[in-house]
C-alpha cells in the first residue's frame, strides 16, 4: 500500500514539473515572437519615415527651379542618406517578400532623386512618372509589411 502512495506522488510530481516546463517554454516562445515582431515594427516605421523624408525633400527641390545644381545634388544626397542604414537592417531582419519590396521602393526613390539631381522639376513628365512608380512601389512595401506584422485592413493587430 505504501508503494502505491509513493509512486502516485512521484508520478504527480513528474506531471506537474513537465506541465510547468511546457508552459514556460510556450510563454518563452510567445514572448520571443512578440519581441521580434516589435523590433520589425520599429524598423519598418523608421524605414518608412526615412523614405518619406527623402521623398519630401526631393519634392521640395523639384518645386524650386532656382536652386543651384551643386546645392541640389548635395541636398538630395544628404536627404537620401538616412535611408541607407535601415535599408541594410531590413535585409537581415525582414522576410524575403518584405526585403524585395523594400529594395524596389528604395530603388524607385533613388531613381526619382537622381532625376531631381539632374534638375527635373515637379511639373515635368519624367518627375511625375518617377513619383508614380515610387508611390506604387511604396504601396506594395506597406502592404507586405502589414502582412508580415499580421495587421488587418482595419488596422487591428492580432
C-alpha positions as CSV (number, residue, x, y, z in Angstrom):
1,X,0.0,0.0,0.0
2,X,2.8,2.4,0.8
3,X,4.4,1.8,-2.6
4,X,1.3,2.9,-4.4
5,X,1.3,6.2,-2.5
6,X,4.9,6.8,-3.2
7,X,4.5,6.0,-6.9
8,X,1.4,8.2,-7.2
9,X,3.3,11.1,-5.6
10,X,6.3,10.7,-7.9
11,X,4.0,10.4,-11.0
12,X,2.1,13.5,-9.8
13,X,5.4,15.4,-9.3
14,X,6.6,14.4,-12.8
15,X,3.4,15.5,-14.4
16,X,3.4,18.8,-12.5
17,X,7.0,19.5,-13.4
18,X,6.5,18.6,-17.0
19,X,3.4,20.8,-17.3
20,X,5.3,23.7,-15.7
21,X,8.2,23.3,-18.1
22,X,5.9,23.0,-21.1
23,X,4.0,26.2,-20.1
24,X,7.3,28.1,-19.5
25,X,8.6,27.0,-22.9
26,X,5.3,28.2,-24.6
27,X,5.4,31.5,-22.8
28,X,9.1,32.0,-23.8
29,X,8.3,31.3,-27.4
30,X,5.4,33.7,-27.4
31,X,7.5,36.4,-25.8
32,X,10.3,35.9,-28.3
33,X,7.9,36.2,-31.2
34,X,6.4,39.3,-29.6
35,X,9.8,40.9,-29.2
36,X,10.8,40.1,-32.8
37,X,7.6,41.5,-34.1
38,X,8.0,44.7,-32.1
39,X,11.6,45.0,-33.4
40,X,10.4,44.7,-37.0
41,X,7.5,47.1,-36.4
42,X,10.0,49.7,-35.2
43,X,12.4,49.0,-38.1
44,X,9.6,49.3,-40.6
45,X,8.4,52.5,-39.1
46,X,11.9,54.0,-39.1
47,X,12.5,52.9,-42.7
48,X,9.2,54.3,-44.0
49,X,9.8,57.6,-42.1
50,X,13.3,57.8,-43.8
51,X,11.8,57.2,-47.2
52,X,9.1,59.7,-46.6
53,X,11.5,62.4,-45.5
54,X,13.7,61.8,-48.5
55,X,10.7,61.9,-50.9
56,X,9.5,65.1,-49.3
57,X,13.0,66.7,-49.7
58,X,13.1,65.6,-53.4
59,X,9.6,67.1,-53.9
60,X,10.8,70.4,-52.4
61,X,13.8,70.5,-54.6
62,X,11.7,69.6,-57.7
63,X,9.5,72.6,-56.9
64,X,12.4,75.0,-56.7
65,X,13.5,75.9,-60.2
66,X,16.0,78.5,-58.9
67,X,18.1,76.1,-56.8
68,X,21.7,75.9,-57.8
69,X,22.7,72.5,-59.4
70,X,25.5,71.9,-56.9
71,X,23.2,72.7,-53.9
72,X,20.5,70.4,-55.5
73,X,22.9,67.5,-55.7
74,X,24.2,68.0,-52.2
75,X,20.8,68.4,-50.6
76,X,19.5,65.3,-52.5
77,X,22.3,63.1,-51.3
78,X,22.0,64.3,-47.8
79,X,18.3,63.7,-47.7
80,X,18.7,60.2,-49.0
81,X,21.5,59.2,-46.6
82,X,19.3,58.3,-43.6
83,X,17.5,55.6,-45.8
84,X,20.7,53.6,-46.3
85,X,21.2,52.2,-42.8
86,X,17.6,51.0,-42.3
87,X,17.8,49.5,-45.8
88,X,20.5,47.1,-44.8
89,X,18.8,46.4,-41.5
90,X,15.8,45.3,-43.5
91,X,17.9,42.7,-45.3
92,X,18.7,40.9,-42.1
93,X,15.5,41.4,-40.1
94,X,12.6,41.2,-42.6
95,X,11.3,38.2,-44.5
96,X,12.2,37.9,-48.2
97,X,8.9,39.3,-49.5
98,X,9.4,42.5,-47.5
99,X,13.1,42.8,-48.4
100,X,12.2,42.6,-52.1
101,X,9.5,45.3,-51.8
102,X,11.8,47.5,-49.7
103,X,14.6,47.2,-52.3
104,X,12.1,48.1,-55.1
105,X,10.9,51.2,-53.2
106,X,14.4,52.2,-52.4
107,X,15.5,51.9,-56.0
108,X,12.4,53.8,-57.3
109,X,13.1,56.6,-54.8
110,X,16.8,56.7,-55.7
111,X,15.8,57.0,-59.4
112,X,13.5,59.9,-58.5
113,X,16.3,61.5,-56.5
114,X,18.7,61.1,-59.5
115,X,16.2,62.9,-61.8
116,X,15.8,65.7,-59.2
117,X,19.6,66.0,-59.0
118,X,19.6,66.4,-62.8
119,X,17.3,69.4,-62.5
120,X,14.0,67.8,-63.3
121,X,11.1,69.9,-61.9
122,X,7.9,68.7,-60.3
123,X,5.8,69.5,-63.3
124,X,8.0,67.6,-65.8
125,X,6.5,64.3,-67.1
126,X,9.7,62.4,-66.1
127,X,9.3,63.5,-62.5
128,X,5.6,62.7,-62.4
129,X,6.3,59.2,-63.8
130,X,9.1,58.7,-61.3
131,X,6.8,59.8,-58.5
132,X,4.0,57.4,-59.7
133,X,6.4,54.4,-59.8
134,X,7.8,55.2,-56.4
135,X,4.3,55.6,-55.0
136,X,3.3,52.2,-56.4
137,X,6.4,50.5,-55.0
138,X,5.8,52.1,-51.6
139,X,2.2,50.8,-51.6
140,X,3.5,47.3,-52.2
141,X,6.0,47.7,-49.4
142,X,3.5,48.9,-46.9
143,X,1.1,46.0,-47.8
144,X,3.9,43.4,-47.3
145,X,4.9,45.0,-44.0
146,X,1.3,44.8,-42.8
147,X,1.1,41.2,-43.9
148,X,4.3,40.4,-42.0
149,X,3.1,42.1,-38.9
150,X,-0.3,40.5,-39.4
151,X,-2.1,43.8,-39.3
152,X,-5.6,43.6,-40.9
153,X,-7.1,46.1,-43.3
154,X,-8.9,47.9,-40.4
155,X,-5.6,48.3,-38.6
156,X,-6.1,45.7,-35.9
157,X,-3.2,43.6,-34.9
158,X,-3.7,40.0,-33.5
